[in-house]
């Protein structure tokens, strides 16, 4: 069994009260997901999250704008792969997104209620979105 360390970032725009989702098209199927990516050798999960947000959206986030939502393990049985994933919520007021064309075809900013209803391909994305929703609800109450 192979292990892979990765990050997942739900980017929340506090100005428009919306979450960012990205469209992936791998020729077999198309799906929507948050920002994701691998942790490189010697890199912390926080540094990987900052890098992935920038690589996939061109948005620069300061470390204090990322909140850790916890850890998930995802087993991809067909590939004998165990993904160890750190989940983050990133807070931004930036609405301008430049997506990584090689990885994604489109993006959408959606209110978290709509993001929950949006068809997310991976069940672990659905679970981590619930974590983000809980934090966002708390965040909004304190505004």
N, C-alpha and C positions, 0 to 999 in steps of 0.2 A: 504494500500500500504506500503510495506517495503522499507526502504532505505538502501543502502550499499555504503560505501566509498571505493574507490579503486584507484590504480595507473596503468598506462600503460607506459612502457618504450621502446622506440625504441633505441636500442644500435647500435651506429655507430662507425665502426672501421676506424679511420683516416689513418691508415697505409696501409690498403688494399681497402679503399674507398668503404666499404660495410656495409650493415645493417644485423643484426641478426634476423632470424625468427625461431620459434620453432614449432614443429609438435605436435599436440594434437590428441589423439585417444581415444574417449570416448565410443567406441563399436558401437555407432549408426552411427557415421561419423568421418572422419579424416579431420583436417584443420590445417592451418598455422596461427600463430599470433605472435605479439611481446611479450615481458615479461609483465605479468599482475599479479595482486594480490590485496588482500584486505589490507586496512589500519587498524591496530590493535588499540584497545582502548589506548588513550594517545599518540599515535604515530603521527608524522607529515607526510604529504604526501612525503616530501623529504626523511625522515628516512625510510618510507615504500618502496620507490623506490630503495634506496641503499640496503635495506634488500632483496627485491625481486630479484634484479639483482644477488646478491650473492647466494641466495637460488636456483635460477633457472639456473645459469650458472657457479657458483664458482668464478666469476670475482668480485674483490673488487674495488669499485668506490669511489673516494673522492667526497664530496658534490659539489665542484666546477666543477666537470666533468658532472654534470647534469643541463640541461637547461629546465626550465618550458616552455611548449608549450601551456599551457592553460587548460581549464576545458571543459569536455563534460558531458552531461547527456544522459544516455541510459535507455530506458524504455523496460523492458522485460514483455510484457503484459501477456503472458501465466502464468508467475509466480507472477504477480502483484508486480514487483520489479523495483525500480528506482535506478540505479547505478550512483553515483556521482563520476566521474573519473577525476583525475589529470593526464595530459599527459606530459611526459618528453622525452627529447632526451639525451641519455648518450653518452659521447665521451670516447673511449678507443683505445689503440694500442694493447691490448691483443687479440690474436687470438685463444688461447686454451680455450675451453669451456667444462665443465663437466655438462651435463644437469641433472635435477632432474628426475630420472628414473620413479618415480611414476606419474609424471605430463606430461612428454614429451617423445617422442620416437626418435626424431631426431632434428637436427638443421642445418641451412644453413646460410652462410654469402653470401649475394647477393648485387651487386651494386644497388643503389636505383632505377635505371630504371627497373631492373629485379624484384625487390621487388614490385614495383608498378604493374607490369604485373602479378606477382604471384597471384594465387587465394587466397584471404583472405576471410574467411568465414563471418566475421562480418562487416557490412557496416561502423560501427564506427571505426574499425581498418583501413579501407580504407581512411576514412576522416582524421584520425590522422596521417596516413602515408603521406598524402599531406602536413600537417603542418610540419612534419619532413623534407620532401623534400624541402620545402621553406627555412627552416633554413639551411639545408645542402648546398643548392645552394649558399646561401649568405656566409656561412662559407668557401666554396671552393674558392669563388671569392677573399676572403681576405687572402688567403694563399700565 
